[in-house]
Amino acid sequence: MGLTAILLGFLVTGQTATESDEPRNVVLFVGDGMGLSTVTAARILDGQNNGLAGEEHLLSFERFPNVALIKTYNTDAQVPDSAGTMTALVTGYRTRAGVLSIGPEAARGDCEAGLNHQLTTLLEEAEQRGYRTGLVSTARITHATPAAAYAHSADRGWELPGTLPEGARGKCADIARQLIEFPYGDGVDLVLGGGRAMFLPTTAPDPEDPQGTGRRRDGRNLVEEWLAVAEDRRFVHDSAGFGALGPTGGQVLGLFEASHMEFEADRADDTGGEPSLAEMTRHAISRLEGTPGYFLIVEGGRIDHAHHAGNAYRALVDAIAFADAVGVAASATDVDDTLILVTADHSHTLTISGYPARGNPILGFAADGDGEPLKDMVGVPYTTLGYANGPGARRPDTELSPTDPDYRQRATHPMLAETHAGEDVPAYARGPGAEGVRGVMDQHELHAVMRGALFGE
């Protein structure tokens, strides 16, 4: 631990982080876009995949003793985006849609105002106090939800230097660069996710795609820069490299796709192979555990992307994989020293409707107890799952079966991409401080629950 971190820990708590013999750990699970309808439908699908009717089933986190409903609005938006909502979770302050860990005083896209209104994140504070830190996501690690933990940006889209407006270049750093140049402690100890192209120059070939290259036009190879800082740092990009990592050791940067990682339903077909969210979670806990403790964020990022595509199948399969990862964390940690908090940043417009019989396939047509499809007033069968808007409003010439992985559920209003929804999302908790998760809460209040569990304050 650096001298700065030791002194900071003493000034804030009255003791250094190393004086505590008992570890304090927090694992924050964020199911991106995992609203209540997604949880319900994933529960039923998981149950049906295991030979049950489905409705009586429970996902891993639904067994946690503390539950709350969480308001998700941004300061300028009734229906939020992931940047503003994740900022609320990791800083304790609500802010505008589209900005990362800067206050609402700064307008989106205003580089200089953003620099003047940065909000300290829980991951930054953990590093300052000498805790171990980790980020795991199935999305690009520079995407809004994971990026809010380490980056301060007036626009979530500034993932690369070329995405910054001309007036901001030289003043504000792109998001990928902020991860590599993380100024607190010794930097984030473990990063596993997608987004490899954001860290490599256009002259560097992608290690899995012979036709692909990095996307940085500033000529910098951020992976090489990160590796050069310490001899025990490791970079991996495929399942073989991930499998060769020991359970302990130095810092790890794992970037398994040029962009987002594969949907769970497609993961087995990936060229280089990818670890599952559960496997990454297990490895993260093993590598981070120890005194004084750790703060780990795990995002199921592609639940959201499948919903935007109007594809409930992949959204629910990713939600089940997310629940499996929570189950791994619950088994690998001690309820007495580790708070596990499971929530979502926002919801989606997925609906469950139509009076299907008990045990009817959740991805199929709504049907009665004899398996006869129910029909609308013009005689057309309808599915149990649908969306309020999205690409499914325009039907293809050749209709797929609703249980086909590529089926897009019908939507009411045609849009290129389905939108977020604004209703409350659930939160589930177990471990130290879990009793603070109850009732109806503002999203930023979850920050205080986590901070109290981590630092005992």
VMD Tcl script that draws the C-alpha trace (Angstrom):
set ca {
  {0.00 0.00 0.00}
  {1.33 3.47 -0.85}
  {2.06 6.09 1.82}
  {-0.71 8.32 0.44}
  {-3.31 5.59 0.86}
  {-2.12 4.84 4.43}
  {-2.26 8.48 5.45}
  {-5.67 8.95 3.83}
  {-7.03 5.90 5.64}
  {-5.79 7.28 8.95}
  {-7.19 10.76 8.41}
  {-10.63 9.51 7.45}
  {-11.09 6.58 9.84}
  {-8.61 7.19 12.63}
  {-6.68 4.04 11.75}
  {-4.83 2.70 8.76}
  {-6.58 0.19 6.52}
  {-4.04 -2.46 7.53}
  {-4.89 -2.23 11.25}
  {-8.13 -4.18 10.78}
  {-7.84 -7.96 11.01}
  {-11.32 -8.58 9.60}
  {-11.86 -8.09 5.87}
  {-14.74 -5.95 4.69}
  {-15.98 -6.80 1.21}
  {-18.71 -5.55 -1.10}
  {-19.80 -7.16 -4.36}
  {-22.14 -4.99 -6.41}
  {-24.01 -6.90 -9.11}
  {-25.70 -4.76 -11.76}
  {-28.02 -6.48 -14.21}
  {-28.08 -3.86 -16.94}
  {-31.72 -3.38 -17.93}
  {-32.90 -6.10 -15.55}
  {-36.31 -4.78 -14.54}
  {-38.97 -6.71 -12.65}
  {-40.50 -8.22 -15.77}
  {-37.07 -9.49 -16.82}
  {-36.48 -11.07 -13.42}
  {-39.91 -12.75 -13.51}
  {-39.52 -14.07 -17.05}
  {-35.94 -15.27 -16.38}
  {-37.13 -17.04 -13.22}
  {-39.82 -18.88 -15.19}
  {-37.48 -19.75 -18.08}
  {-34.80 -21.04 -15.73}
  {-37.37 -23.14 -13.91}
  {-38.74 -24.54 -17.16}
  {-35.22 -25.33 -18.36}
  {-34.90 -27.42 -15.20}
  {-38.12 -29.39 -15.70}
  {-40.43 -27.25 -13.56}
  {-43.58 -25.39 -14.42}
  {-41.41 -22.33 -13.81}
  {-43.51 -19.92 -11.80}
  {-42.56 -21.50 -8.46}
  {-38.83 -21.24 -9.17}
  {-36.42 -18.74 -7.59}
  {-33.23 -17.25 -9.02}
  {-30.20 -17.21 -6.73}
  {-30.57 -13.63 -5.55}
  {-34.31 -13.98 -4.95}
  {-33.39 -16.02 -1.88}
  {-31.62 -13.04 -0.29}
  {-33.39 -11.78 2.85}
  {-33.49 -8.06 2.07}
  {-35.39 -6.59 -0.88}
  {-36.25 -3.05 -1.99}
  {-37.70 -1.14 -4.92}
  {-35.31 1.41 -6.40}
  {-36.23 4.66 -8.17}
  {-34.07 5.16 -11.26}
  {-34.73 8.64 -12.69}
  {-31.88 10.96 -13.71}
  {-31.87 14.63 -12.72}
  {-32.98 15.56 -16.24}
  {-34.78 12.39 -17.33}
  {-37.90 10.54 -16.20}
  {-36.70 7.40 -18.00}
  {-32.95 7.11 -17.33}
  {-29.80 5.97 -19.05}
  {-27.04 3.76 -17.67}
  {-24.43 6.48 -17.25}
  {-26.52 8.57 -14.89}
  {-27.91 5.62 -12.96}
  {-24.56 3.90 -12.40}
  {-23.13 7.24 -11.31}
  {-25.82 7.36 -8.62}
  {-24.86 3.88 -7.41}
  {-21.10 4.46 -7.22}
  {-21.01 8.12 -6.07}
  {-24.19 8.63 -4.03}
  {-25.31 11.52 -6.25}
  {-27.92 11.62 -8.96}
  {-26.82 13.32 -12.14}
  {-27.78 13.90 -15.76}
  {-28.35 11.21 -18.34}
  {-25.29 10.46 -20.44}
  {-22.54 11.65 -18.07}
  {-20.12 9.58 -16.02}
  {-19.40 10.43 -12.38}
  {-19.68 14.18 -12.75}
  {-22.30 16.31 -11.04}
  {-25.50 17.62 -12.62}
  {-24.04 21.14 -12.66}
  {-22.13 20.18 -15.82}
  {-24.05 19.86 -19.06}
  {-23.55 16.76 -21.15}
  {-20.70 17.35 -23.57}
  {-19.14 20.22 -21.60}
  {-15.59 19.03 -21.02}
  {-14.38 21.88 -18.82}
  {-17.48 21.93 -16.61}
  {-17.13 18.19 -16.19}
  {-13.56 18.62 -14.94}
  {-14.81 21.08 -12.34}
  {-17.60 18.85 -11.02}
  {-16.08 15.39 -10.66}
  {-17.67 13.06 -8.11}
  {-15.55 10.58 -6.13}
  {-16.57 6.98 -6.82}
  {-16.64 4.17 -4.31}
  {-14.03 2.30 -6.34}
  {-11.72 5.31 -6.17}
  {-12.22 5.63 -2.42}
  {-11.57 1.92 -1.95}
  {-8.27 2.21 -3.82}
  {-7.32 5.27 -1.79}
  {-7.84 3.28 1.42}
  {-5.77 0.33 0.28}
  {-8.60 -2.05 -0.62}
  {-8.41 -4.35 -3.63}
  {-10.76 -3.49 -6.50}
  {-12.25 -5.27 -9.46}
  {-14.47 -4.68 -12.49}
  {-16.18 -7.50 -14.39}
  {-18.60 -6.97 -17.29}
  {-19.87 -8.74 -20.37}
  {-20.02 -5.35 -22.11}
  {-17.10 -3.20 -23.21}
  {-15.26 -2.20 -20.06}
  {-15.42 1.37 -21.40}
  {-19.21 1.20 -21.74}
  {-21.34 3.39 -19.50}
  {-22.00 1.09 -16.54}
  {-18.47 -0.15 -15.78}
  {-16.92 3.16 -16.88}
  {-18.82 5.15 -14.26}
  {-16.78 3.36 -11.59}
  {-13.42 4.76 -12.73}
  {-13.97 7.49 -15.34}
  {-15.18 11.09 -15.17}
  {-16.57 12.14 -18.50}
  {-19.06 14.73 -19.70}
  {-20.24 12.23 -22.29}
  {-20.47 8.46 -22.03}
  {-19.62 8.20 -25.73}
  {-16.06 9.49 -25.28}
  {-14.58 5.99 -25.19}
  {-11.82 6.81 -27.71}
  {-9.77 9.98 -28.30}
  {-11.39 10.49 -31.68}
  {-14.85 10.60 -30.13}
  {-14.09 13.75 -28.13}
  {-15.12 17.02 -29.81}
  {-12.21 19.06 -31.09}
  {-12.47 21.63 -28.30}
  {-12.18 18.91 -25.63}
  {-9.08 17.20 -26.99}
  {-6.04 17.86 -24.88}
  {-8.25 18.81 -21.93}
  {-10.40 15.75 -21.25}
  {-9.10 12.19 -21.49}
  {-10.99 9.46 -23.28}
  {-12.56 6.75 -21.12}
  {-10.15 3.92 -22.04}
  {-7.19 6.11 -21.19}
  {-8.71 6.95 -17.80}
  {-8.73 3.27 -16.86}
  {-5.06 2.82 -17.74}
  {-4.07 6.08 -16.05}
  {-6.24 5.51 -12.97}
  {-4.55 7.77 -10.40}
  {-5.54 6.13 -7.10}
  {-3.71 3.41 -5.21}
  {-2.01 1.03 -7.60}
  {-4.90 1.11 -10.06}
  {-7.82 -1.26 -10.49}
  {-6.52 -4.70 -9.56}
  {-8.66 -6.83 -11.84}
  {-10.54 -5.91 -15.03}
  {-12.39 -8.56 -17.05}
  {-14.73 -7.77 -19.93}
  {-14.90 -6.66 -23.54}
  {-13.67 -3.61 -25.43}
  {-10.19 -4.65 -26.53}
  {-10.21 -2.36 -29.58}
  {-10.53 0.72 -27.36}
  {-7.06 0.04 -25.93}
  {-5.16 -0.82 -29.12}
  {-3.97 1.46 -31.97}
  {-5.26 1.09 -35.51}
  {-1.84 -0.33 -36.43}
  {-2.19 -3.26 -34.00}
  {-3.91 -6.41 -35.32}
  {-6.61 -7.88 -33.14}
  {-5.34 -11.11 -31.53}
  {-8.47 -13.07 -32.52}
  {-9.67 -11.44 -35.74}
  {-7.05 -11.40 -38.54}
  {-9.08 -8.72 -40.33}
  {-9.54 -6.54 -37.26}
  {-7.36 -3.90 -35.64}
  {-7.50 -1.59 -32.68}
  {-9.50 1.62 -32.92}
  {-7.21 4.19 -31.32}
  {-6.00 6.83 -33.76}
  {-3.58 8.44 -31.31}
  {-1.05 5.63 -31.86}
  {-1.05 4.58 -28.21}
  {-1.13 0.94 -27.19}
  {-2.72 1.19 -23.77}
  {-2.32 -2.53 -23.07}
  {1.46 -2.31 -23.46}
  {1.55 0.88 -21.38}
  {-0.40 -0.82 -18.61}
  {1.80 -3.93 -18.66}
  {4.98 -1.84 -18.46}
  {4.09 -0.44 -15.02}
  {4.73 -3.69 -13.08}
  {6.31 -7.04 -13.91}
  {3.54 -9.09 -12.31}
  {0.74 -7.61 -14.43}
  {-0.98 -10.00 -16.84}
  {-3.04 -9.37 -19.97}
  {-5.31 -12.11 -21.37}
  {-7.69 -12.10 -24.32}
  {-9.15 -15.61 -24.62}
  {-10.29 -18.60 -22.61}
  {-6.86 -20.25 -22.73}
  {-5.20 -17.20 -21.23}
  {-7.91 -16.88 -18.65}
  {-7.62 -20.54 -17.70}
  {-3.86 -20.16 -17.22}
  {-4.28 -17.45 -14.59}
  {-3.58 -18.61 -11.08}
  {-6.05 -17.85 -8.30}
  {-3.69 -15.25 -6.84}
  {-0.99 -12.94 -8.11}
  {-0.59 -9.52 -9.63}
  {-3.06 -7.34 -11.44}
  {-5.01 -8.67 -14.41}
  {-6.47 -7.03 -17.51}
  {-8.67 -9.42 -19.47}
  {-10.32 -8.11 -22.66}
  {-12.07 -10.96 -24.42}
  {-13.65 -9.19 -27.38}
  {-12.89 -6.21 -29.59}
  {-16.26 -4.81 -28.54}
  {-18.85 -6.41 -26.26}
  {-18.46 -10.01 -25.17}
  {-20.78 -12.56 -26.75}
  {-24.31 -13.09 -25.54}
  {-24.38 -16.10 -23.23}
  {-26.48 -17.98 -25.81}
  {-23.70 -17.51 -28.39}
  {-20.64 -17.76 -26.16}
  {-19.73 -21.34 -27.12}
  {-19.21 -20.27 -30.73}
  {-16.68 -17.53 -29.97}
  {-13.42 -17.85 -31.91}
  {-11.03 -17.48 -28.98}
  {-13.37 -18.74 -26.32}
  {-14.71 -16.61 -23.50}
  {-15.16 -17.27 -19.80}
  {-18.70 -17.09 -18.47}
  {-19.80 -14.33 -16.13}
  {-19.86 -16.89 -13.33}
  {-16.30 -18.00 -14.08}
  {-15.05 -14.42 -14.15}
  {-16.83 -13.72 -10.85}
  {-15.31 -16.78 -9.18}
  {-11.82 -15.80 -10.33}
  {-12.28 -12.19 -9.26}
  {-13.27 -13.12 -5.71}
  {-10.37 -15.56 -5.39}
  {-7.85 -13.00 -6.62}
  {-9.18 -10.04 -4.60}
  {-9.91 -11.59 -1.22}
  {-7.77 -10.70 1.80}
  {-7.41 -7.84 4.23}
  {-8.44 -5.07 4.48}
  {-11.06 -6.16 1.92}
  {-12.22 -5.59 -1.63}
  {-14.84 -3.82 -3.72}
  {-15.95 -5.75 -6.80}
  {-18.46 -4.66 -9.46}
  {-19.98 -7.33 -11.71}
  {-22.22 -6.27 -14.61}
  {-24.46 -8.44 -16.72}
  {-24.19 -5.93 -19.53}
  {-25.79 -7.74 -22.42}
  {-29.23 -8.19 -20.87}
  {-29.75 -4.60 -21.91}
  {-28.46 -5.08 -25.46}
  {-30.75 -8.00 -26.21}
  {-33.73 -6.02 -24.97}
  {-32.79 -3.11 -27.23}
  {-32.84 -5.60 -30.12}
  {-36.31 -6.78 -29.10}
  {-34.92 -10.27 -28.50}
  {-36.23 -11.64 -25.21}
  {-34.52 -15.02 -25.61}
  {-30.98 -13.65 -25.36}
  {-31.96 -11.14 -22.68}
  {-33.37 -13.88 -20.46}
  {-30.50 -16.31 -21.07}
  {-28.07 -13.56 -20.06}
  {-30.20 -12.78 -16.99}
  {-30.00 -16.44 -15.96}
  {-26.20 -16.37 -16.46}
  {-26.14 -13.25 -14.29}
  {-28.08 -15.08 -11.57}
  {-25.61 -17.97 -11.83}
  {-22.78 -15.51 -11.19}
  {-24.57 -14.20 -8.10}
  {-24.92 -17.79 -6.91}
  {-21.18 -18.33 -7.33}
  {-20.46 -15.20 -5.30}
  {-22.85 -16.28 -2.55}
  {-21.12 -19.67 -2.31}
  {-17.62 -18.20 -2.40}
  {-18.08 -15.52 0.28}
  {-18.86 -15.34 3.98}
  {-22.17 -13.71 4.83}
  {-20.54 -12.22 7.93}
  {-17.94 -10.13 6.10}
  {-19.25 -9.66 2.54}
  {-22.21 -7.59 1.42}
  {-23.65 -8.81 -1.87}
  {-25.98 -6.24 -3.43}
  {-27.87 -7.14 -6.60}
  {-29.79 -4.52 -8.55}
  {-30.36 -3.01 -11.99}
  {-29.53 0.39 -13.39}
  {-32.89 0.68 -15.15}
  {-35.70 -1.38 -16.65}
  {-36.95 -2.16 -20.18}
  {-40.37 -2.23 -21.80}
  {-40.73 -6.03 -21.69}
  {-44.26 -7.14 -20.75}
  {-45.71 -10.47 -19.59}
  {-49.38 -10.74 -20.47}
  {-52.22 -12.61 -22.16}
  {-53.65 -15.17 -19.66}
  {-51.44 -18.17 -20.56}
  {-51.97 -21.32 -18.49}
  {-49.67 -22.22 -15.63}
  {-46.42 -23.71 -16.95}
  {-46.95 -22.46 -20.51}
  {-43.55 -21.95 -22.21}
  {-42.61 -18.37 -21.34}
  {-41.04 -17.79 -24.76}
  {-43.94 -19.33 -26.69}
  {-47.41 -18.31 -27.74}
  {-49.80 -17.66 -24.89}
  {-51.90 -20.83 -24.68}
  {-54.65 -22.37 -22.62}
  {-54.39 -25.50 -20.48}
  {-54.80 -27.71 -23.57}
  {-51.96 -25.99 -25.37}
  {-54.23 -24.13 -27.78}
  {-52.81 -20.69 -28.64}
  {-54.85 -17.74 -27.46}
  {-55.71 -15.20 -30.18}
  {-56.34 -11.49 -30.40}
  {-59.59 -9.97 -31.67}
  {-58.60 -10.50 -35.33}
  {-57.65 -14.14 -34.78}
  {-53.86 -13.83 -34.59}
  {-52.02 -15.86 -31.91}
  {-49.89 -13.75 -29.59}
  {-46.88 -14.44 -27.40}
  {-46.75 -14.06 -23.63}
  {-43.76 -11.72 -23.93}
  {-43.85 -8.47 -25.85}
  {-42.39 -4.97 -25.88}
  {-44.03 -1.55 -25.73}
  {-41.76 -0.40 -28.57}
  {-38.89 -1.60 -30.70}
  {-37.91 -3.35 -33.95}
  {-40.46 -6.13 -33.38}
  {-43.28 -3.83 -34.49}
  {-42.24 -4.49 -38.10}
  {-42.71 -8.18 -38.86}
  {-40.43 -10.12 -41.24}
  {-41.77 -11.75 -44.39}
  {-40.98 -15.16 -42.93}
  {-42.01 -15.41 -39.28}
  {-39.83 -17.46 -36.96}
  {-41.18 -19.61 -34.17}
  {-41.38 -17.52 -30.96}
  {-39.04 -20.00 -29.27}
  {-36.35 -19.45 -31.93}
  {-33.30 -17.70 -30.45}
  {-33.51 -15.03 -33.18}
  {-37.21 -14.27 -32.75}
  {-38.04 -10.64 -32.04}
  {-41.10 -10.25 -29.84}
  {-43.90 -8.09 -31.20}
  {-43.76 -4.44 -30.20}
  {-46.44 -1.78 -30.15}
  {-44.52 1.15 -31.64}
  {-41.87 0.69 -34.35}
  {-38.39 1.87 -33.40}
  {-34.90 0.93 -34.53}
  {-34.10 -0.02 -30.94}
  {-36.39 -0.73 -28.02}
  {-36.07 1.79 -25.20}
  {-35.45 1.76 -21.48}
  {-38.42 1.92 -19.12}
  {-38.87 4.13 -16.10}
  {-40.48 1.96 -13.43}
  {-38.68 1.03 -10.23}
  {-36.17 -1.82 -10.33}
  {-35.55 -4.41 -7.59}
  {-32.59 -4.65 -5.23}
  {-31.63 -7.73 -3.23}
  {-29.01 -7.90 -0.48}
  {-27.38 -10.20 2.05}
  {-24.49 -9.68 4.43}
  {-23.27 -6.72 6.50}
  {-25.49 -3.69 6.00}
  {-28.12 -5.61 4.03}
  {-30.81 -4.42 6.42}
  {-30.42 -0.98 4.84}
  {-31.95 -2.34 1.63}
  {-35.67 -2.12 2.29}
  {-38.82 -0.32 1.23}
  {-38.77 2.14 -1.65}
  {-35.38 3.80 -2.04}
  {-33.74 6.40 -4.21}
  {-31.00 4.80 -6.28}
  {-28.22 6.92 -4.83}
  {-29.07 5.68 -1.32}
  {-27.60 2.29 -2.16}
  {-24.18 3.97 -2.24}
  {-24.40 4.68 1.50}
  {-25.33 1.05 2.18}
  {-22.26 -0.19 0.32}
  {-19.93 2.43 1.77}
  {-21.04 1.59 5.30}
  {-20.47 -2.12 4.74}
  {-17.06 -1.52 3.18}
  {-15.61 1.00 5.60}
  {-17.75 0.52 8.71}
  {-18.87 4.15 8.64}
}
mol new
graphics top color blue
foreach p $ca { graphics top sphere $p radius 0.5 }
foreach p [lrange $ca 0 end-1] q [lrange $ca 1 end] { graphics top cylinder $p $q radius 0.2 }
display resetview
